[in-house]
Amino acid sequence: MMIDEQKLEQMLTRLRLSRIRDSLDNLLEEASKKDMSFRELIYFLCEHEVSSKDERRILMGLKMSKFPFKRTLEGFDFVEQPSVCSKQLKELSVCRWIANGDDVLFLGPPGVGKTHLAVALGRSAIERGYSVLFTQAASLIIDLTKAHQEGRLGERISYYSKFKLLIIDELGYLPFDPRAAHLFFQLISQRYEKGSVLITSNRPVGEWGEVFGDSVVATAILDRLLHHSHVITIRGESYRLKDKRRSGLLSQKNQEALACKEAS
């Protein structure tokens, strides 16, 4: 049987089998060396195509996520941070909590790895096919406030609600205007039991009334976030302070001053 190579390429393109199309000769050569059966050959080709599509999907998901940096769970130092249970984090990385629409809260002082873990779990979610968006709490509030002023609040809440996982970083570092707190409440209500939220905060939930400037709104927000949630409190000293201390860059006086600043 004579094969029309041009038509074969066109058919592979039409079927969107770009990995097979672009690497067909090499793949067939490898299959021949391994003396594959027809069934094994089909499996081998499909496996490479699916792998290629997964790679492209993950790269696109990472681009859309707006992560500030690359972090993985394997890169987290659980020895240096014994208050974090590695078994619990590995269980969370499987992402069943996202499938169930649960939330995760990382609470603890600055510099203890909350954002690292948030990004790592977000990456795991993308690898498992979930859409993810990362945003700073302050940036989120600025965006919602501007949208409200321009009559586009519904549009922006819909945007933040379309992602299966929304990561909100550094909640509590700056207090909210009570009006902004109501906007945040609307977003959380929209996502409630529909999409998961991961929040990092330097403030315990008992102080969120101060963060939002309205204890009633804070209670309503927490009522939804904590209904189906995993709350992880991280204790310990800031990694940044540890590194400076080990390098000898901090005098005792500076160490105490920086520790107070980090804790504030």
C-alpha positions in Angstrom: 0.0 0.0 0.0 1.4 3.3 -1.0 1.1 6.1 1.5 0.6 9.7 0.6 2.9 11.4 3.1 1.3 14.8 2.5 -2.2 13.5 3.0 -1.0 11.7 6.2 0.4 14.9 7.6 -2.9 16.7 6.7 -5.0 14.0 8.5 -2.8 14.2 11.6 -3.1 18.0 11.6 -6.9 17.7 11.1 -7.1 15.3 14.1 -4.9 17.6 16.1 -2.3 15.0 16.6 0.6 17.4 16.4 3.1 15.4 18.5 2.6 12.3 16.4 2.8 14.5 13.2 6.0 16.3 14.2 7.8 13.3 15.5 6.4 10.4 13.5 9.6 9.2 11.9 11.4 9.1 15.3 8.5 7.5 17.0 8.2 4.8 14.4 12.0 4.2 14.5 11.8 3.7 18.3 8.8 1.4 18.0 10.6 -0.7 15.4 13.7 -1.1 17.6 11.4 -2.3 20.4 9.6 -4.7 17.9 6.2 -3.5 19.0 2.9 -5.2 18.0 0.3 -3.1 16.3 -1.6 -2.6 19.6 1.6 -1.6 21.4 2.4 0.9 18.6 -1.1 2.5 18.8 -0.7 2.7 22.6 2.8 4.2 22.2 1.7 6.9 19.8 -1.3 7.8 21.8 0.8 8.0 25.0 3.1 10.5 23.4 0.3 12.6 22.0 -1.5 12.8 25.4 1.8 13.6 27.1 2.4 16.5 24.7 -1.1 17.8 25.2 -0.7 17.6 29.0 2.5 19.6 28.8 0.9 22.3 26.8 -2.1 22.4 29.0 0.0 22.7 32.2 2.2 25.5 30.6 -1.0 27.4 29.6 -2.5 26.9 33.1 0.7 28.2 34.8 0.7 31.2 32.5 -2.9 32.0 33.3 -2.5 31.4 37.1 -0.3 34.5 37.5 1.9 32.8 40.1 4.6 35.3 41.4 7.3 32.5 41.2 7.7 28.8 40.8 7.4 26.7 43.9 6.8 23.0 44.5 5.9 20.9 47.5 9.1 18.9 47.0 11.0 22.2 47.4 9.5 23.0 50.8 11.7 22.3 53.8 9.5 20.4 56.2 12.5 19.9 58.5 13.0 23.6 59.0 9.2 24.1 59.4 8.2 21.2 61.8 4.8 22.8 62.5 3.7 21.8 58.9 2.6 18.2 58.5 4.2 16.8 55.3 1.6 14.0 55.2 -1.3 16.5 55.3 0.2 18.7 52.6 0.9 15.6 50.3 -2.8 14.6 50.8 -3.9 18.2 49.9 -1.7 18.0 46.7 -3.9 15.2 45.4 -6.6 18.0 45.2 -9.6 16.0 46.3 -10.5 19.1 48.4 -10.8 21.1 45.1 -13.0 18.4 43.6 -15.2 18.8 46.7 -15.2 22.6 46.6 -13.5 22.8 50.0 -11.3 25.8 51.1 -7.8 25.9 52.6 -6.5 28.6 55.0 -2.8 29.0 55.8 -2.3 31.1 58.9 0.9 32.2 60.5 3.5 35.0 60.8 5.4 36.4 57.8 8.1 34.4 56.2 7.1 30.9 57.4 6.3 29.5 53.9 2.6 30.2 53.5 2.9 31.6 50.0 5.3 28.8 49.0 2.8 26.2 50.0 -0.1 28.1 48.3 1.7 28.2 45.0 2.8 24.6 45.3 -0.7 23.4 45.8 -1.9 25.7 43.0 0.7 24.0 40.7 -0.5 20.6 41.7 -4.1 21.7 40.9 -3.1 22.8 37.4 -1.3 19.5 36.8 -4.5 17.7 37.7 -6.6 19.7 35.3 -8.0 22.5 37.5 -8.0 26.2 36.5 -6.2 28.4 39.1 -5.8 32.1 39.7 -3.3 33.7 42.2 -3.9 37.2 43.4 -2.7 39.4 46.3 -5.5 40.4 48.7 -4.7 44.1 48.2 -4.8 43.9 44.4 -8.0 41.9 44.5 -9.7 44.6 46.7 -8.4 47.4 44.5 -9.8 45.6 41.4 -13.2 44.9 43.0 -13.5 48.5 44.3 -12.7 50.0 40.9 -15.2 47.6 39.2 -17.9 48.6 41.7 -17.3 52.3 41.0 -17.5 51.7 37.3 -20.6 49.5 37.4 -18.7 46.4 36.5 -18.7 44.5 39.8 -20.8 41.6 38.5 -18.4 41.2 35.6 -15.3 41.1 37.8 -16.9 38.7 40.4 -17.8 36.4 37.5 -14.2 36.5 36.3 -12.8 35.6 39.8 -15.5 32.9 40.1 -14.7 31.1 36.9 -11.5 29.5 38.2 -11.8 26.3 40.1 -9.2 27.5 42.6 -8.8 31.1 43.6 -5.6 31.8 45.7 -5.8 35.0 47.8 -2.4 35.8 49.3 -1.5 38.0 52.2 -4.9 38.7 53.6 -4.6 40.8 56.8 -1.4 42.7 56.1 -3.5 45.8 55.3 -6.9 46.5 56.8 -10.0 46.6 54.6 -12.3 49.5 54.2 -15.7 48.3 55.4 -17.1 48.9 51.9 -14.4 46.8 50.4 -15.2 44.1 53.0 -18.7 43.9 51.6 -17.3 43.4 48.1 -15.0 40.6 49.3 -18.0 39.0 51.0 -19.9 39.0 47.6 -17.0 37.2 46.0 -16.8 34.6 48.7 -20.6 34.1 48.6 -20.5 33.7 44.8 -17.8 31.0 45.1 -19.4 29.2 48.1 -19.6 25.5 47.4 -18.9 26.1 43.7 -15.2 26.7 43.7 -12.4 26.4 46.2 -10.5 29.3 47.8 -7.0 29.2 49.3 -6.2 32.1 51.6 -2.9 32.9 53.3 -3.0 35.3 56.2 -0.8 36.6 59.0 -3.8 37.0 61.3 -5.7 34.3 63.1 -9.4 34.1 62.2 -10.3 35.5 65.5 -8.8 38.9 64.4 -10.5 39.0 61.0 -13.1 41.4 62.4 -10.3 43.9 62.7 -9.0 43.1 59.2 -12.4 43.6 57.5 -13.3 46.5 59.8 -16.7 44.9 60.4 -17.2 41.9 62.7 -20.5 41.0 61.2 -19.1 40.8 57.6 -16.1 38.9 58.9 -18.3 36.4 60.6 -20.3 35.9 57.4 -17.2 35.4 55.4 -15.7 32.9 57.9 -19.0 31.1 58.1 -18.7 30.2 54.4 -14.9 29.7 54.3 -14.8 27.4 57.3 -17.9 25.3 56.5 -15.8 22.9 54.4 -12.2 23.8 55.1 -8.7 22.8 56.0 -7.1 25.3 58.4 -3.3 25.0 58.8 -1.6 27.2 61.3 2.2 27.5 60.7 4.4 28.6 63.6 8.0 29.4 63.8 10.5 32.0 62.7 10.7 33.7 59.4 13.0 32.0 56.8 14.4 35.4 55.9 15.5 36.1 59.5 17.0 32.6 59.8 19.1 33.1 56.7 20.3 36.5 57.8 21.2 35.2 61.3 23.1 32.3 59.9 25.1 34.5 57.6 26.1 36.7 60.5 24.5 39.8 59.0 22.4 40.5 62.0 23.6 41.9 65.3 21.5 40.9 68.3 19.9 44.4 68.4 19.0 44.2 64.7 17.7 40.6 65.1 15.3 41.8 67.8 14.2 44.8 65.7 13.6 42.8 62.6 11.7 40.1 64.6 9.4 42.8 65.9 8.9 44.2 62.4 8.1 40.8 60.9 5.6 40.1 63.7 3.8 43.4 63.4 
